[in-house]
């Protein structure tokens, strides 16, 4: 194989960008579903627990299929590490995000949560020795310029609880950034399917433990509407996008995956207006254009990144 062909083979896979984009769109529905579930009387702990209990059989089945197709089971240390990484990304990050939505709007939550690509870049460079093309950072800056523009239009709409909600969601962003960085090597070692299953089972264990320590079991007896939202959250906003996210991480860099994820606030903006009745103004539209432009610029440069 020539060096040019080998370099091309090592470049990020276009499918990785498509998986990341679709996963970001599905994740964007999460905040709207959570708000609807809260209106149906569910708490953050109950909703998070139902979400993972519903999703667990699917993850277990898909993990078993991966093993039957020849994927070797990891040793206890590797499996424990995968479970801890999963608990970081899908319990700690999810819980702080869910709790933050008690205090701030869906649009504001999404703006804060998707500061995580900046944390991916910063932590990746500072702690993991990852290289970043300086020109690609202009794409990230452009996207965040759009997000800040959206933030400026929403700030006056919130009361005194905004600080608590913002800090909770910011903690979620930091936790999810570390998840992406730590998950990359685990995915390469275990494969996206098996890692996702082990990681989500670890998150489920942490979630159930938290629920048992903080809520009565009777809280799991929710209304039909509440259960419906939990199922929708588990399947459409958890199972499918988590596999898309990890399939993307198997093909592209965490920085590219994080930057593409900034599409999610744009989708959330539209859903919040259509489902929750939140208003979209001219500034929101301008911010959307900036976010999309920044994502496109970063993705183009990352795809051209030398091997």
N, C-alpha and C positions, 0 to 999 in steps of 0.2 A: 504494500500500500504506500503510495507516495505521501510526502509530508503534507501537501496541500489537501489531499483527500482525508488524511488522518486528522488534520486540524478541523476540517469541515465536520467530521464525525463527532468531534468533541465539542462543537459549538452547541449553544442551547437549542433544544428542540422546539420548533414552532408549536407543536401540540402542547408543550408546557405552558406557553403563554395563553393558549385557548383554555386550558384547564384552570389556570389561575384566574382568568377573567370570568369564567362561568361560576367558579367557586365564590368569587367576590360578590357576584350578583345574588347568588343564593344566600350567602351570609348576610347580605343587606336586608333580607326580609326578617331577620331575627328580631331586631328592635321593635318593629311593628307588631309582630306576633306576641312578643313579651308584653307590650303595652295592652294589647287586647286581652291577654291572659290575666293581667292585673285587674282589668275592668271586670273580669269574671270572678274575681275574689281570690286568686292564687297569690302566694307569697314567692319571693325569690328562691328560698330554699326548697319549697314544694315543687315549683316549676322546674328547677334545675334537676331535682331528684327524679321526677317523672320523665323528664327528657332523656336522661341517661338510662333509666330502667327500661324504657321503651326501646331505646336504641341498642342496648346491650346484646340481645339475641342476634341481631343482624351482624354486629361486629364479631361475635363468637363464631357464627356460621361462616362468615367470609374468611376469618382467620384459619378455621379448620380446612376450608377449601384450599387456601394457600399452602398449608402443610401437606395436604394430600397430593398437590401438584409438584411436590419435590422440595418445597422450601423447608429447610431444617429448622427445628425449634431452637431458640437461643438458650444459652445456659442461664442459670438463676441470676447471675450478676447482670448480664445484659438485659434479661427480661425485667428485672427490677428497675434498671436505669430507664428503660423504655416506659415503664409504668409511671415513674417519677416525672419524666418529661411530659407525659400525657396529663398527669395531674396538674402540672404547672400551666399547660396550655389550655386544657379543657375543664379544669375545676377552678383553680385560683383565678385565672383570667376571666372565665365565664361568670364566676360568682360575683366578683367585684364589678363586672360589667352589668350583670342583672340587677345588683343592688343599686348601682348608680342610676339606673333607669327609674328608680322610685323618686328621684329628685330632679331630673332634667329631661328635656324632650328628646325624642328619637333623633332628630336632626343634630342637636348639640352633642348627644352621645356619640354619634357616628363621626363627627368632626374630631372629637378628642381621641376616640379609640384608634383612628387611623393616623395618629402621629406615630404609630408603631414602625412604619418603614424607616423613619428617621432614626429611631432607636436601633433598628436592625443594622443600619449603616454604621452608626456610631459605635455600638457594642461590637459589631463584627470587626471593625478596624482596630478598636482599642484592645479587645480581649481575645479575639480569635485569629488575628493576623491576616484578615481578608483584605484584598485589594479592591479599591473602588476607582473607577475612571473619573477624574475630576469633571470632565464635560457632562457625565451622566448626572452629577449632582445638580446641574442646572435644571434638569427635568424634575427632580424631586422638589427643588426650590419653587419651580413654577406651579407644581401641584399644591404645595403647601401655601403658596400665595393665594390660590383659589380657596383653599380651606380656611385660611385666615380671613379672607373677605367674607365668606359665609358666616364665620364666627362673629365678625363685627356686627352683622345685621341681626344676630340672634341674642346677643349678650343682654340687651335691655329687657328682653322678654322674661327673664328668670328672676326669682326672688332670692331670699337669703340662703336657701338650701343649695344654691348652685355650686358653692365652694365644695361642700361635702360630695355632691354628685360628681363634680368634675374630678376631684381627687381620686374617687373610687374608679372611675373609668380610666383615668391616667394610669393608675396601678395596673389595670387590665391591659393597657397598651404595652407597658413595660414587660409584664409577664409573657404576653404573646410574642413579643420581639425575641425574648430569650428562648421561648419554645421553638421558634423558627430556626434560630441559630443552632440549638442543641439537637433538633430533630434531623437536620440534614445528614449527619454521619450515621445516625441510627437507621434512617431510611435506606441509605446505600448498603448498610450491612444486612438489614432484615428484609428489605423490599417494602414498598409503600403499603401494600395490603396488610401484611403481617404486623408491621410496626403500628399502623393505624389501629388495628384491633387491640393490640397489647396496650397501647397508649390510652385508648378510650376506656378499656377495662380498669386501668389504673385511676383514671379520672372518676369513673363510676364508684370505685371503692372509697375514694376520698369524699365524694359527694354524699354517699349513703352514710358514711361515718359522721359527717357534719350534720346531716339531717337528724340522725338518731340522738345526737348530743344537744340539738337546739330546738327540735319541733316534736310534737306528739304524733304518733302513727296515724291518728285520726285525720290529720291534715291531708293525707293521701286520698281520702274519700272526697273527691272534687266533683263539681257539676259536670254534666255532659259537655257543655260548651268549654269548660276548662280543660277537660280531657282531650277534646278535639284540638285545642290550641297546643297542648303538650305533644300530641301525635304529630301535628304539622311542624312544630319546632324540632322534634326528634328526627323526622325523616327529611323534610325539605330544607331545613336550615342547620342540620347537624350531620346526618349520615352521608348524604350525597356530597355536600361541599367539603367535608373533611377528607374524603377520598380524593376529590379533585385537587384540594390543596396539596396533599402529600404526593400525588402523582405529578403535580407541577414542580414540587421541590426536588423530585427525582430527576427532572429534566433541566431546570433553570436555577439560577442562583437565588438565595434568600432575598437579596436586595431587589432583584427583578420581581420576584413574587410579591414582596412588600409594596413596591411601587405600583404594580398593577392593581393591588388591593385598594388603592385610593379611588378606584372606580366605585367602590361600594357606597361611599357617601352620596354619590350622584344618584344611584338607584334608590337609596333610602329616601332621599329628598323627594323623588317622584312618588314613592309608595306612601310616604307620610302625608303628602298632599291628597292622594287619591283615597286612602283608607282612613286616615285619622283627621283629615280636613285641615292640615297645616298649610299655610299660605306660601306660595312661591312668588317672589318678586323679581324685578330685573337684575338686581345684584346677585341673586341666587343663580340666575341663568348665566351671568358673566363668570361667576365662580366655577360653574360647571364646565364651561369652555376651557378655563385655565387648568382644571384638574385633568380633563381628557387630553389636552395638549401636553401637559407634563408627563403623563403616563406614556403617551405615544413616543415622546422624545427619549425617555429613559429606556423603554423597551427596545427601540431601534438601536441605541448605542450598546445595550447589553447583548443584543443578538450579534453585533459585530465585534464583540469583545474577543481579543486574541486568545487562542487556546493556551 
